[in-house]
Amino acid sequence: CEEVIKLLDGITDWRFKGAARQAYITSAKKRQLASGTCGCLFTDYPFDDFITEVLGKSSFDLTDGDRTALETYLASEQRDVETRYRALEKSCRAN
């Protein structure tokens, strides 16, 4: 189970992929928390769906300027999601 993040060659900001990856993982964890299921975070949740959900556009339309929006999303969601996800992970391992 691994995330697949494909960025166009037009993305030149070296920090973009890291911000996109962390935001995508956080969003996938949030979805898994909502469903209460264990398993691969990225099953049935491609990167393009995440970008459409968070930014309202296709991943093919990303620009360097979108990094700020991804970082804002991450800052607003990551702490709460990580805390709750740790509990779900623990429960999944126990079963």
Sequence and secondary structure as in RCSB ss.txt:
>XXXX:A:sequence
CEEVIKLLDGITDWRFKGAARQAYITSAKKRQLASGTCGCLFTDYPFDDFITEVLGKSSFDLTDGDRTALETYLA
SEQRDVETRYRALEKSCRAN
>XXXX:A:secstr
        TT   TTHHHHHHHHHHHHHHHHHHHHT  S TTTT  HHHHHHHHHSS GGG  GGGHHHHHHHHH
HHHHHHHHHHHHHHHHHHH 
